[in-house]
Amino acid sequence: MTQKKNAPAIQIDSQSAVATQIVATHQQQLTTDHRDQERLLRIRDVCHLTGLGRSTVYLKVREGSFPPPVQLHGTCVAWYQSQVRTWIATRPAVVAMAATGGHKNVATMGGMHA
């Protein structure tokens, strides 16, 4: 009788270890999936991040100088946040500021003098 009592205990321990491993793997996948999710920005958010007006954003999309939106449904569109941030980072003023250590070049400020 002792063997029969011990056998189920070992099986439960084994099942418990497997269940723990499954839960840990699932939690890791959820964390990874959450990090990998791409945030979608609506036009208001795009305008806020870029400083551009709504019409200018759509004009630049038509010109091919701004990332195109993705259609969510009907006339509802959004932009991938990573693409908008990349566009911002490649703007000449941002690149120039990065090259000068974050200082604005007075000579390029539209004729303004110090």
C-alpha positions as a Python dict, from the first residue, in 0.01 Angstrom:
ca = {
    (1, 'M'): (0, 0, 0),
    (2, 'T'): (286, 232, 64),
    (3, 'Q'): (392, 220, -301),
    (4, 'K'): (47, 322, -422),
    (5, 'K'): (42, 625, -191),
    (6, 'N'): (390, 732, -303),
    (7, 'A'): (323, 690, -675),
    (8, 'P'): (44, 949, -691),
    (9, 'A'): (251, 1192, -484),
    (10, 'I'): (534, 1166, -734),
    (11, 'Q'): (288, 1214, -1018),
    (12, 'I'): (140, 1522, -852),
    (13, 'D'): (486, 1664, -794),
    (14, 'S'): (571, 1595, -1156),
    (15, 'Q'): (247, 1757, -1274),
    (16, 'S'): (309, 2051, -1044),
    (17, 'A'): (655, 2106, -1191),
    (18, 'V'): (517, 2087, -1544),
    (19, 'A'): (235, 2327, -1455),
    (20, 'T'): (484, 2570, -1299),
    (21, 'Q'): (698, 2553, -1610),
    (22, 'I'): (396, 2613, -1836),
    (23, 'V'): (287, 2915, -1630),
    (24, 'A'): (641, 3059, -1633),
    (25, 'T'): (669, 3010, -2010),
    (26, 'H'): (328, 3171, -2066),
    (27, 'Q'): (421, 3471, -1848),
    (28, 'Q'): (747, 3512, -2040),
    (29, 'Q'): (557, 3502, -2370),
    (30, 'L'): (310, 3763, -2246),
    (31, 'T'): (597, 3991, -2142),
    (32, 'T'): (771, 3941, -2477),
    (33, 'D'): (448, 3995, -2671),
    (34, 'H'): (379, 4314, -2476),
    (35, 'R'): (725, 4453, -2558),
    (36, 'D'): (693, 4359, -2923),
    (37, 'Q'): (353, 4519, -2970),
    (38, 'E'): (362, 4820, -3199),
    (39, 'R'): (160, 5117, -3081),
    (40, 'L'): (-66, 5279, -3337),
    (41, 'L'): (-103, 5656, -3334),
    (42, 'R'): (-412, 5841, -3450),
    (43, 'I'): (-379, 6170, -3640),
    (44, 'R'): (-407, 6379, -3322),
    (45, 'D'): (-111, 6193, -3168),
    (46, 'V'): (92, 6222, -3490),
    (47, 'C'): (30, 6597, -3502),
    (48, 'H'): (126, 6630, -3137),
    (49, 'L'): (452, 6437, -3178),
    (50, 'T'): (561, 6599, -3503),
    (51, 'G'): (433, 6951, -3453),
    (52, 'L'): (272, 6930, -3796),
    (53, 'G'): (-86, 7015, -3874),
    (54, 'R'): (-334, 6756, -3992),
    (55, 'S'): (-334, 6883, -4353),
    (56, 'T'): (45, 6890, -4362),
    (57, 'V'): (69, 6530, -4243),
    (58, 'Y'): (-166, 6412, -4519),
    (59, 'L'): (14, 6630, -4778),
    (60, 'K'): (350, 6477, -4682),
    (61, 'V'): (198, 6128, -4702),
    (62, 'R'): (78, 6204, -5057),
    (63, 'E'): (425, 6342, -5146),
    (64, 'G'): (584, 6029, -5006),
    (65, 'S'): (789, 6222, -4750),
    (66, 'F'): (602, 6090, -4446),
    (67, 'P'): (519, 5731, -4344),
    (68, 'P'): (184, 5615, -4480),
    (69, 'P'): (-93, 5527, -4237),
    (70, 'V'): (-247, 5185, -4202),
    (71, 'Q'): (-620, 5150, -4246),
    (72, 'L'): (-794, 5020, -3935),
    (73, 'H'): (-1148, 5017, -4073),
    (74, 'G'): (-1354, 5237, -4302),
    (75, 'T'): (-1191, 5579, -4301),
    (76, 'C'): (-1013, 5519, -3969),
    (77, 'V'): (-634, 5523, -4010),
    (78, 'A'): (-334, 5523, -3778),
    (79, 'W'): (43, 5538, -3800),
    (80, 'Y'): (302, 5304, -3651),
    (81, 'Q'): (470, 5489, -3365),
    (82, 'S'): (814, 5355, -3458),
    (83, 'Q'): (784, 5493, -3812),
    (84, 'V'): (677, 5836, -3687),
    (85, 'R'): (963, 5845, -3435),
    (86, 'T'): (1210, 5741, -3706),
    (87, 'W'): (1078, 6019, -3930),
    (88, 'I'): (1125, 6270, -3648),
    (89, 'A'): (1478, 6147, -3578),
    (90, 'T'): (1579, 6188, -3943),
    (91, 'R'): (1467, 6550, -3973),
    (92, 'P'): (1763, 6776, -4066),
    (93, 'A'): (1715, 6997, -3759),
    (94, 'V'): (1716, 6696, -3526),
    (95, 'V'): (2023, 6550, -3697),
    (96, 'A'): (2200, 6888, -3684),
    (97, 'M'): (2117, 6930, -3315),
    (98, 'A'): (2249, 6582, -3242),
    (99, 'A'): (2570, 6665, -3427),
    (100, 'T'): (2620, 6987, -3227),
    (101, 'G'): (2547, 6824, -2894),
    (102, 'G'): (2193, 6956, -2872),
    (103, 'H'): (2277, 7323, -2938),
    (104, 'K'): (2086, 7511, -3204),
    (105, 'N'): (2289, 7666, -3481),
    (106, 'V'): (2194, 8035, -3475),
    (107, 'A'): (2293, 8076, -3841),
    (108, 'T'): (2022, 7834, -3951),
    (109, 'M'): (1736, 7981, -3746),
    (110, 'G'): (1570, 8166, -4036),
    (111, 'G'): (1781, 8481, -4031),
    (112, 'M'): (1760, 8539, -3659),
    (113, 'H'): (2071, 8685, -3503),
    (114, 'A'): (2192, 8654, -3148),
}
